[in-house]
Protein backbone atom coordinates (compact mmCIF):
# COMPACT_ATOMS: atom_id res chain seq x y z
CA UNK A 1 0.00 0.00 0.00
CA UNK A 2 1.16 3.53 -0.59
CA UNK A 3 1.10 6.33 2.01
CA UNK A 4 -2.60 6.94 1.36
CA UNK A 5 -3.53 3.28 1.86
CA UNK A 6 -4.12 2.59 -1.83
CA UNK A 7 -3.00 -0.84 -3.05
CA UNK A 8 -0.23 -0.92 -5.61
CA UNK A 9 -1.36 -2.81 -8.68
CA UNK A 10 0.98 -5.55 -9.77
CA UNK A 11 0.79 -5.19 -13.52
CA UNK A 12 2.15 -7.81 -15.89
CA UNK A 13 5.53 -6.12 -16.39
CA UNK A 14 6.13 -5.85 -12.64
CA UNK A 15 5.18 -9.50 -12.14
CA UNK A 16 7.48 -10.57 -14.97
CA UNK A 17 10.36 -8.59 -13.51
CA UNK A 18 9.81 -10.17 -10.10
CA UNK A 19 9.68 -13.68 -11.57
CA UNK A 20 12.80 -12.97 -13.66
CA UNK A 21 14.66 -11.88 -10.53
CA UNK A 22 13.63 -15.04 -8.70
CA UNK A 23 14.85 -17.16 -11.62
CA UNK A 24 18.17 -15.28 -11.68
CA UNK A 25 18.65 -15.78 -7.94
CA UNK A 26 17.83 -19.48 -8.28
CA UNK A 27 20.29 -19.91 -11.16
CA UNK A 28 22.95 -18.07 -9.13
CA UNK A 29 22.43 -20.54 -6.27
CA UNK A 30 21.13 -17.88 -3.87
CA UNK A 31 18.12 -19.89 -2.76
CA UNK A 32 18.43 -22.28 0.16
CA UNK A 33 16.32 -25.42 -0.32
CA UNK A 34 14.28 -23.51 -2.90
CA UNK A 35 13.57 -20.62 -0.54
CA UNK A 36 14.85 -17.05 -0.47
CA UNK A 37 17.11 -16.11 2.41
CA UNK A 38 16.69 -12.78 4.19
CA UNK A 39 19.63 -11.42 2.17
CA UNK A 40 17.94 -12.53 -1.05
CA UNK A 41 14.67 -10.81 -0.07
CA UNK A 42 16.64 -7.66 0.75
CA UNK A 43 18.28 -7.78 -2.68
CA UNK A 44 14.93 -8.30 -4.41
CA UNK A 45 13.36 -5.39 -2.52
CA UNK A 46 16.32 -3.15 -3.39
CA UNK A 47 16.23 -4.10 -7.06
CA UNK A 48 12.47 -3.66 -7.36
CA UNK A 49 12.63 -0.29 -5.62
CA UNK A 50 15.51 0.90 -7.80
CA UNK A 51 14.07 -0.40 -11.08
CA UNK A 52 10.51 0.80 -10.53
CA UNK A 53 11.20 4.04 -8.65
CA UNK A 54 8.76 3.04 -5.93
CA UNK A 55 9.54 1.73 -2.49
CA UNK A 56 8.54 -1.89 -2.04
CA UNK A 57 8.35 -3.71 1.28
CA UNK A 58 9.62 -7.26 1.72
CA UNK A 59 6.29 -8.39 3.15
CA UNK A 60 4.37 -7.23 0.06
CA UNK A 61 6.83 -8.90 -2.30
CA UNK A 62 6.78 -12.12 -0.29
CA UNK A 63 2.98 -12.07 -0.32
CA UNK A 64 2.96 -11.54 -4.09
CA UNK A 65 5.36 -14.45 -4.59
CA UNK A 66 3.10 -16.67 -2.44
CA UNK A 67 0.04 -15.65 -4.50
CA UNK A 68 1.89 -16.23 -7.78
CA UNK A 69 3.00 -19.66 -6.57
CA UNK A 70 -0.61 -20.54 -5.72
CA UNK A 71 -1.64 -19.49 -9.23
CA UNK A 72 1.06 -21.76 -10.69
CA UNK A 73 -0.19 -24.70 -8.62
CA UNK A 74 -3.82 -24.02 -9.62
CA UNK A 75 -2.83 -23.64 -13.28
CA UNK A 76 -0.81 -26.86 -13.25
CA UNK A 77 -3.68 -28.73 -11.57
CA UNK A 78 -6.14 -27.46 -14.16
CA UNK A 79 -3.92 -28.52 -17.06
CA UNK A 80 -3.49 -31.96 -15.47
CA UNK A 81 -7.27 -32.36 -15.51
CA UNK A 82 -8.46 -34.22 -18.58
CA UNK A 83 -9.84 -32.11 -21.39
CA UNK A 84 -7.87 -28.91 -20.70
CA UNK A 85 -4.82 -27.67 -22.56
CA UNK A 86 -2.80 -24.49 -23.06
CA UNK A 87 -3.32 -22.58 -26.33
CA UNK A 88 -0.06 -20.69 -26.89
CA UNK A 89 -1.50 -18.67 -29.76
CA UNK A 90 -4.21 -17.07 -27.63
CA UNK A 91 -2.47 -17.44 -24.22
CA UNK A 92 -5.54 -19.13 -22.79
CA UNK A 93 -6.60 -22.46 -21.37
CA UNK A 94 -9.06 -24.23 -23.61
CA UNK A 95 -11.38 -27.13 -22.88
CA UNK A 96 -12.33 -29.84 -25.30
CA UNK A 97 -15.98 -29.74 -26.31
CA UNK A 98 -17.55 -32.99 -25.18
CA UNK A 99 -20.59 -32.79 -27.47
N, CA, C and O atoms as a GROMACS GRO file, in nm:
protein
  396
    1UNK      N    1   0.083  -0.118   0.000
    1UNK     CA    2   0.000   0.000   0.000
    1UNK      C    3   0.088   0.124   0.000
    1UNK      O    4   0.198   0.123   0.055
    2UNK      N    5   0.039   0.230  -0.062
    2UNK     CA    6   0.116   0.354  -0.059
    2UNK      C    7   0.079   0.432   0.066
    2UNK      O    8   0.004   0.383   0.150
    3UNK      N    9   0.131   0.555   0.079
    3UNK     CA   10   0.110   0.633   0.201
    3UNK      C   11  -0.036   0.669   0.224
    3UNK      O   12  -0.073   0.702   0.336
    4UNK      N   13  -0.119   0.663   0.120
    4UNK     CA   14  -0.260   0.694   0.136
    4UNK      C   15  -0.345   0.568   0.154
    4UNK      O   16  -0.468   0.576   0.158
    5UNK      N   17  -0.281   0.452   0.164
    5UNK     CA   18  -0.353   0.328   0.186
    5UNK      C   19  -0.409   0.267   0.059
    5UNK      O   20  -0.495   0.178   0.066
    6UNK      N   21  -0.364   0.312  -0.057
    6UNK     CA   22  -0.412   0.259  -0.184
    6UNK      C   23  -0.320   0.144  -0.226
    6UNK      O   24  -0.198   0.157  -0.223
    7UNK      N   25  -0.380   0.032  -0.265
    7UNK     CA   26  -0.300  -0.084  -0.305
    7UNK      C   27  -0.228  -0.059  -0.436
    7UNK      O   28  -0.286  -0.008  -0.532
    8UNK      N   29  -0.102  -0.095  -0.439
    8UNK     CA   30  -0.023  -0.092  -0.561
    8UNK      C   31  -0.070  -0.206  -0.650
    8UNK      O   32  -0.082  -0.319  -0.604
    9UNK      N   33  -0.098  -0.176  -0.775
    9UNK     CA   34  -0.136  -0.281  -0.868
    9UNK      C   35  -0.011  -0.349  -0.921
    9UNK      O   36   0.085  -0.282  -0.959
   10UNK      N   37  -0.013  -0.477  -0.924
   10UNK     CA   38   0.098  -0.554  -0.977
   10UNK      C   39   0.066  -0.584  -1.122
   10UNK      O   40   0.004  -0.686  -1.154
   11UNK      N   41   0.107  -0.495  -1.211
   11UNK     CA   42   0.079  -0.519  -1.352
   11UNK      C   43   0.170  -0.629  -1.406
   11UNK      O   44   0.261  -0.675  -1.338
   12UNK      N   45   0.144  -0.669  -1.529
   12UNK     CA   46   0.215  -0.781  -1.589
   12UNK      C   47   0.366  -0.758  -1.594
   12UNK      O   48   0.443  -0.849  -1.566
   13UNK      N   49   0.408  -0.637  -1.629
   13UNK     CA   50   0.553  -0.612  -1.639
   13UNK      C   51   0.621  -0.621  -1.503
   13UNK      O   52   0.734  -0.669  -1.494
   14UNK      N   53   0.555  -0.576  -1.399
   14UNK     CA   54   0.613  -0.584  -1.264
   14UNK      C   55   0.621  -0.731  -1.221
   14UNK      O   56   0.722  -0.773  -1.164
   15UNK      N   57   0.516  -0.808  -1.248
   15UNK     CA   58   0.518  -0.950  -1.214
   15UNK      C   59   0.629  -1.022  -1.289
   15UNK      O   60   0.701  -1.104  -1.231
   16UNK      N   61   0.644  -0.992  -1.417
   16UNK     CA   62   0.748  -1.057  -1.497
   16UNK      C   63   0.887  -1.024  -1.443
   16UNK      O   64   0.974  -1.110  -1.436
   17UNK      N   65   0.906  -0.898  -1.406
   17UNK     CA   66   1.036  -0.859  -1.351
   17UNK      C   67   1.065  -0.934  -1.222
   17UNK      O   68   1.176  -0.980  -1.200
   18UNK      N   69   0.965  -0.945  -1.136
   18UNK     CA   70   0.981  -1.017  -1.010
   18UNK      C   71   1.015  -1.164  -1.036
   18UNK      O   72   1.107  -1.218  -0.975
   19UNK      N   73   0.942  -1.227  -1.125
   19UNK     CA   74   0.968  -1.368  -1.157
   19UNK      C   75   1.108  -1.384  -1.218
   19UNK      O   76   1.179  -1.478  -1.185
   20UNK      N   77   1.146  -1.292  -1.305
   20UNK     CA   78   1.280  -1.297  -1.366
   20UNK      C   79   1.389  -1.288  -1.259
   20UNK      O   80   1.489  -1.359  -1.266
   21UNK      N   81   1.369  -1.201  -1.162
   21UNK     CA   82   1.466  -1.188  -1.053
   21UNK      C   83   1.476  -1.318  -0.974
   21UNK      O   84   1.586  -1.363  -0.940
   22UNK      N   85   1.362  -1.378  -0.945
   22UNK     CA   86   1.362  -1.504  -0.870
   22UNK      C   87   1.436  -1.613  -0.948
   22UNK      O   88   1.512  -1.691  -0.889
   23UNK      N   89   1.415  -1.618  -1.078
   23UNK     CA   90   1.485  -1.716  -1.162
   23UNK      C   91   1.636  -1.690  -1.159
   23UNK      O   92   1.715  -1.783  -1.146
   24UNK      N   93   1.675  -1.563  -1.172
   24UNK     CA   94   1.817  -1.528  -1.168
   24UNK      C   95   1.881  -1.569  -1.036
   24UNK      O   96   1.991  -1.625  -1.034
   25UNK      N   97   1.812  -1.541  -0.925
   25UNK     CA   98   1.865  -1.578  -0.794
   25UNK      C   99   1.876  -1.730  -0.782
   25UNK      O  100   1.974  -1.780  -0.726
   26UNK      N  101   1.777  -1.802  -0.833
   26UNK     CA  102   1.783  -1.948  -0.828
   26UNK      C  103   1.902  -1.999  -0.909
   26UNK      O  104   1.978  -2.084  -0.861
   27UNK      N  105   1.918  -1.947  -1.030
   27UNK     CA  106   2.029  -1.991  -1.116
   27UNK      C  107   2.165  -1.955  -1.056
   27UNK      O  108   2.264  -2.024  -1.081
   28UNK      N  109   2.170  -1.848  -0.978
   28UNK     CA  110   2.295  -1.807  -0.913
   28UNK      C  111   2.320  -1.885  -0.784
   28UNK      O  112   2.423  -1.865  -0.719
   29UNK      N  113   2.226  -1.974  -0.747
   29UNK     CA  114   2.243  -2.054  -0.626
   29UNK      C  115   2.217  -1.978  -0.498
   29UNK      O  116   2.269  -2.015  -0.392
   30UNK      N  117   2.138  -1.871  -0.505
   30UNK     CA  118   2.114  -1.788  -0.388
   30UNK      C  119   1.989  -1.830  -0.310
   30UNK      O  120   1.951  -1.763  -0.213
   31UNK      N  121   1.926  -1.938  -0.351
   31UNK     CA  122   1.812  -1.989  -0.276
   31UNK      C  123   1.858  -2.108  -0.194
   31UNK      O  124   1.937  -2.190  -0.241
   32UNK      N  125   1.808  -2.118  -0.072
   32UNK     CA  126   1.843  -2.228   0.016
   32UNK      C  127   1.723  -2.321   0.023
   32UNK      O  128   1.617  -2.283   0.071
   33UNK      N  129   1.741  -2.444  -0.026
   33UNK     CA  130   1.632  -2.542  -0.032
   33UNK      C  131   1.510  -2.485  -0.104
   33UNK      O  132   1.396  -2.509  -0.064
   34UNK      N  133   1.535  -2.409  -0.210
   34UNK     CA  134   1.428  -2.351  -0.290
   34UNK      C  135   1.363  -2.228  -0.231
   34UNK      O  136   1.265  -2.178  -0.286
   35UNK      N  137   1.415  -2.179  -0.121
   35UNK     CA  138   1.357  -2.062  -0.054
   35UNK      C  139   1.456  -1.946  -0.055
   35UNK      O  140   1.578  -1.966  -0.056
   36UNK      N  141   1.401  -1.825  -0.055
   36UNK     CA  142   1.485  -1.706  -0.047
   36UNK      C  143   1.532  -1.684   0.096
   36UNK      O  144   1.456  -1.700   0.191
   37UNK      N  145   1.659  -1.649   0.110
   37UNK     CA  146   1.711  -1.611   0.241
   37UNK      C  147   1.674  -1.465   0.267
   37UNK      O  148   1.624  -1.397   0.178
   38UNK      N  149   1.697  -1.419   0.387
   38UNK     CA  150   1.669  -1.278   0.419
   38UNK      C  151   1.753  -1.186   0.330
   38UNK      O  152   1.704  -1.082   0.285
   39UNK      N  153   1.879  -1.223   0.305
   39UNK     CA  154   1.963  -1.142   0.217
   39UNK      C  155   1.907  -1.137   0.075
   39UNK      O  156   1.913  -1.033   0.009
   40UNK      N  157   1.853  -1.249   0.029
   40UNK     CA  158   1.794  -1.253  -0.105
   40UNK      C  159   1.672  -1.162  -0.112
   40UNK      O  160   1.656  -1.087  -0.208
   41UNK      N  161   1.584  -1.169  -0.010
   41UNK     CA  162   1.467  -1.081  -0.007
   41UNK      C  163   1.510  -0.935  -0.007
   41UNK      O  164   1.450  -0.852  -0.075
   42UNK      N  165   1.614  -0.904   0.070
   42UNK     CA  166   1.664  -0.766   0.075
   42UNK      C  167   1.712  -0.722  -0.063
   42UNK      O  168   1.687  -0.609  -0.105
   43UNK      N  169   1.782  -0.810  -0.133
   43UNK     CA  170   1.828  -0.778  -0.268
   43UNK      C  171   1.712  -0.758  -0.364
   43UNK      O  172   1.714  -0.666  -0.447
   44UNK      N  173   1.611  -0.843  -0.354
   44UNK     CA  174   1.494  -0.830  -0.442
   44UNK      C  175   1.422  -0.699  -0.415
   44UNK      O  176   1.386  -0.628  -0.509
   45UNK      N  177   1.402  -0.666  -0.288
   45UNK     CA  178   1.336  -0.539  -0.252
   45UNK      C  179   1.416  -0.421  -0.307
   45UNK      O  180   1.358  -0.329  -0.366
   46UNK      N  181   1.547  -0.424  -0.289
   46UNK     CA  182   1.632  -0.315  -0.339
   46UNK      C  183   1.625  -0.301  -0.489
   46UNK      O  184   1.616  -0.190  -0.542
   47UNK      N  185   1.630  -0.413  -0.560
   47UNK     CA  186   1.623  -0.410  -0.706
   47UNK      C  187   1.488  -0.361  -0.755
   47UNK      O  188   1.482  -0.279  -0.847
   48UNK      N  189   1.381  -0.410  -0.695
   48UNK     CA  190   1.247  -0.366  -0.736
   48UNK      C  191   1.229  -0.217  -0.711
   48UNK      O  192   1.174  -0.146  -0.795
   49UNK      N  193   1.275  -0.170  -0.596
   49UNK     CA  194   1.263  -0.029  -0.562
   49UNK      C  195   1.343   0.056  -0.660
   49UNK      O  196   1.295   0.158  -0.708
   50UNK      N  197   1.465   0.014  -0.688
   50UNK     CA  198   1.551   0.090  -0.780
   50UNK      C  199   1.495   0.088  -0.922
   50UNK      O  200   1.490   0.193  -0.987
   51UNK      N  201   1.453  -0.027  -0.970
   51UNK     CA  202   1.407  -0.040  -1.108
   51UNK      C  203   1.272   0.027  -1.133
   51UNK      O  204   1.248   0.078  -1.243
   52UNK      N  205   1.186   0.027  -1.034
   52UNK     CA  206   1.051   0.080  -1.054
   52UNK      C  207   1.032   0.220  -0.995
   52UNK      O  208   0.929   0.283  -1.017
   53UNK      N  209   1.131   0.270  -0.920
   53UNK     CA  210   1.120   0.404  -0.865
   53UNK      C  211   1.013   0.417  -0.759
   53UNK      O  212   0.964   0.527  -0.732
   54UNK      N  213   0.976   0.306  -0.699
   54UNK     CA  214   0.876   0.304  -0.593
   54UNK      C  215   0.927   0.213  -0.484
   54UNK      O  216   0.985   0.108  -0.511
   55UNK      N  217   0.905   0.254  -0.360
   55UNK     CA  218   0.954   0.173  -0.249
   55UNK      C  219   0.864   0.052  -0.228
   55UNK      O  220   0.743   0.064  -0.210
   56UNK      N  221   0.925  -0.065  -0.231
   56UNK     CA  222   0.854  -0.189  -0.204
   56UNK      C  223   0.896  -0.240  -0.067
   56UNK      O  224   1.007  -0.214  -0.021
   57UNK      N  225   0.806  -0.310  -0.002
   57UNK     CA  226   0.835  -0.371   0.128
   57UNK      C  227   0.849  -0.522   0.108
   57UNK      O  228   0.780  -0.581   0.024
   58UNK      N  229   0.938  -0.581   0.184
   58UNK     CA  230   0.962  -0.726   0.172
   58UNK      C  231   0.834  -0.805   0.192
   58UNK      O  232   0.810  -0.903   0.121
   59UNK      N  233   0.751  -0.764   0.286
   59UNK     CA  234   0.629  -0.839   0.315
   59UNK      C  235   0.535  -0.838   0.194
   59UNK      O  236   0.470  -0.939   0.168
   60UNK      N  237   0.526  -0.727   0.122
   60UNK     CA  238   0.437  -0.723   0.006
   60UNK      C  239   0.492  -0.807  -0.108
   60UNK      O  240   0.416  -0.871  -0.181
   61UNK      N  241   0.624  -0.808  -0.125
   61UNK     CA  242   0.683  -0.890  -0.230
   61UNK      C  243   0.671  -1.038  -0.196
   61UNK      O  244   0.641  -1.120  -0.282
   62UNK      N  245   0.693  -1.072  -0.070
   62UNK     CA  246   0.678  -1.212  -0.029
   62UNK      C  247   0.534  -1.258  -0.046
   62UNK      O  248   0.510  -1.372  -0.088
   63UNK      N  249   0.439  -1.172  -0.014
   63UNK     CA  250   0.298  -1.207  -0.032
   63UNK      C  251   0.265  -1.227  -0.179
   63UNK      O  252   0.192  -1.319  -0.215
   64UNK      N  253   0.320  -1.141  -0.265
   64UNK     CA  254   0.296  -1.154  -0.408
   64UNK      C  255   0.355  -1.285  -0.460
   64UNK      O  256   0.291  -1.354  -0.539
   65UNK      N  257   0.475  -1.319  -0.416
   65UNK     CA  258   0.536  -1.445  -0.459
   65UNK      C  259   0.449  -1.563  -0.415
   65UNK      O  260   0.430  -1.657  -0.492
   66UNK      N  261   0.397  -1.559  -0.293
   66UNK     CA  262   0.310  -1.667  -0.244
   66UNK      C  263   0.184  -1.678  -0.330
   66UNK      O  264   0.141  -1.788  -0.363
   67UNK      N  265   0.125  -1.563  -0.365
   67UNK     CA  266   0.004  -1.565  -0.450
   67UNK      C  267   0.036  -1.617  -0.590
   67UNK      O  268  -0.041  -1.694  -0.647
   68UNK      N  269   0.150  -1.575  -0.646
   68UNK     CA  270   0.189  -1.623  -0.778
   68UNK      C  271   0.212  -1.774  -0.775
   68UNK      O  272   0.174  -1.845  -0.868
   69UNK      N  273   0.275  -1.822  -0.668
   69UNK     CA  274   0.300  -1.966  -0.657
   69UNK      C  275   0.168  -2.042  -0.651
   69UNK      O  276   0.156  -2.148  -0.713
   70UNK      N  277   0.070  -1.989  -0.578
   70UNK     CA  278  -0.062  -2.054  -0.572
   70UNK      C  279  -0.125  -2.059  -0.710
   70UNK      O  280  -0.186  -2.159  -0.747
   71UNK      N  281  -0.110  -1.951  -0.787
   71UNK     CA  282  -0.164  -1.949  -0.923
   71UNK      C  283  -0.097  -2.056  -1.010
   71UNK      O  284  -0.164  -2.121  -1.090
   72UNK      N  285   0.034  -2.073  -0.993
   72UNK     CA  286   0.106  -2.176  -1.069
   72UNK      C  287   0.052  -2.314  -1.034
   72UNK      O  288   0.028  -2.396  -1.123
   73UNK      N  289   0.032  -2.340  -0.906
   73UNK     CA  290  -0.019  -2.470  -0.862
   73UNK      C  291  -0.160  -2.492  -0.918
   73UNK      O  292  -0.190  -2.600  -0.970
   74UNK      N  293  -0.246  -2.390  -0.909
   74UNK     CA  294  -0.382  -2.402  -0.962
   74UNK      C  295  -0.380  -2.426  -1.113
   74UNK      O  296  -0.455  -2.509  -1.164
   75UNK      N  297  -0.296  -2.352  -1.183
   75UNK     CA  298  -0.283  -2.364  -1.328
   75UNK      C  299  -0.236  -2.504  -1.367
   75UNK      O  300  -0.292  -2.566  -1.458
   76UNK      N  301  -0.135  -2.554  -1.297
   76UNK     CA  302  -0.081  -2.686  -1.325
   76UNK      C  303  -0.186  -2.794  -1.298
   76UNK      O  304  -0.199  -2.889  -1.375
   77UNK      N  305  -0.261  -2.778  -1.190
   77UNK     CA  306  -0.368  -2.873  -1.157
   77UNK      C  307  -0.475  -2.873  -1.265
   77UNK      O  308  -0.522  -2.980  -1.305
   78UNK      N  309  -0.513  -2.756  -1.312
   78UNK     CA  310  -0.614  -2.746  -1.416
   78UNK      C  311  -0.568  -2.814  -1.545
   78UNK      O  312  -0.644  -2.888  -1.607
   79UNK      N  313  -0.443  -2.790  -1.584
   79UNK     CA  314  -0.392  -2.852  -1.706
   79UNK      C  315  -0.380  -3.004  -1.693
   79UNK      O  316  -0.390  -3.076  -1.792
   80UNK      N  317  -0.359  -3.052  -1.569
   80UNK     CA  318  -0.349  -3.196  -1.547
   80UNK      C  319  -0.485  -3.264  -1.553
   80UNK      O  320  -0.494  -3.386  -1.566
   81UNK      N  321  -0.592  -3.184  -1.544
   81UNK     CA  322  -0.727  -3.237  -1.551
   81UNK      C  323  -0.759  -3.268  -1.697
   81UNK      O  324  -0.731  -3.187  -1.786
   82UNK      N  325  -0.815  -3.382  -1.721
   82UNK     CA  326  -0.846  -3.422  -1.858
   82UNK      C  327  -0.934  -3.321  -1.930
   82UNK      O  328  -1.029  -3.267  -1.872
   83UNK      N  329  -0.902  -3.298  -2.057
   83UNK     CA  330  -0.984  -3.211  -2.139
   83UNK      C  331  -0.939  -3.066  -2.146
   83UNK      O  332  -0.995  -2.988  -2.222
   84UNK      N  333  -0.838  -3.028  -2.068
   84UNK     CA  334  -0.787  -2.891  -2.070
   84UNK      C  335  -0.648  -2.889  -2.131
   84UNK      O  336  -0.569  -2.981  -2.110
   85UNK      N  337  -0.618  -2.784  -2.206
   85UNK     CA  338  -0.482  -2.767  -2.256
   85UNK      C  339  -0.453  -2.618  -2.277
   85UNK      O  340  -0.545  -2.536  -2.282
   86UNK      N  341  -0.325  -2.587  -2.289
   86UNK     CA  342  -0.280  -2.448  -2.306
   86UNK      C  343  -0.273  -2.416  -2.455
   86UNK      O  344  -0.210  -2.488  -2.532
   87UNK      N  345  -0.338  -2.307  -2.495
   87UNK     CA  346  -0.332  -2.258  -2.633
   87UNK      C  347  -0.232  -2.143  -2.637
   87UNK      O  348  -0.264  -2.032  -2.594
   88UNK      N  349  -0.112  -2.170  -2.687
   88UNK     CA  350  -0.006  -2.069  -2.689
   88UNK      C  351  -0.038  -1.952  -2.781
   88UNK      O  352   0.010  -1.841  -2.758
   89UNK      N  353  -0.116  -1.975  -2.883
   89UNK     CA  354  -0.150  -1.867  -2.976
   89UNK      C  355  -0.236  -1.760  -2.909
   89UNK      O  356  -0.216  -1.641  -2.931
   90UNK      N  357  -0.332  -1.803  -2.827
   90UNK     CA  358  -0.422  -1.707  -2.763
   90UNK      C  359  -0.387  -1.682  -2.616
   90UNK      O  360  -0.450  -1.599  -2.551
   91UNK      N  361  -0.285  -1.754  -2.564
   91UNK     CA  362  -0.247  -1.744  -2.422
   91UNK      C  363  -0.366  -1.771  -2.330
   91UNK      O  364  -0.389  -1.698  -2.234
   92UNK      N  365  -0.439  -1.876  -2.360
   92UNK     CA  366  -0.554  -1.913  -2.279
   92UNK      C  367  -0.558  -2.064  -2.259
   92UNK      O  368  -0.496  -2.141  -2.333
   93UNK      N  369  -0.631  -2.105  -2.157
   93UNK     CA  370  -0.660  -2.246  -2.137
   93UNK      C  371  -0.787  -2.276  -2.214
   93UNK      O  372  -0.884  -2.200  -2.207
   94UNK      N  373  -0.786  -2.385  -2.287
   94UNK     CA  374  -0.906  -2.423  -2.361
   94UNK      C  375  -0.950  -2.561  -2.314
   94UNK      O  376  -0.870  -2.642  -2.270
   95UNK      N  377  -1.080  -2.584  -2.326
   95UNK     CA  378  -1.138  -2.713  -2.288
   95UNK      C  379  -1.193  -2.780  -2.412
   95UNK      O  380  -1.249  -2.714  -2.500
   96UNK      N  381  -1.177  -2.909  -2.418
   96UNK     CA  382  -1.233  -2.984  -2.530
   96UNK      C  383  -1.384  -2.986  -2.518
   96UNK      O  384  -1.438  -3.004  -2.408
   97UNK      N  385  -1.452  -2.968  -2.629
   97UNK     CA  386  -1.598  -2.974  -2.631
   97UNK      C  387  -1.639  -3.120  -2.630
   97UNK      O  388  -1.599  -3.197  -2.718
   98UNK      N  389  -1.719  -3.159  -2.532
   98UNK     CA  390  -1.756  -3.299  -2.518
   98UNK      C  391  -1.884  -3.334  -2.591
   98UNK      O  392  -1.936  -3.444  -2.572
   99UNK      N  393  -1.936  -3.246  -2.674
   99UNK     CA  394  -2.059  -3.279  -2.747
   99UNK      C  395  -2.030  -3.353  -2.874
   99UNK      O  396  -2.123  -3.388  -2.947
   0.00000   0.00000   0.00000
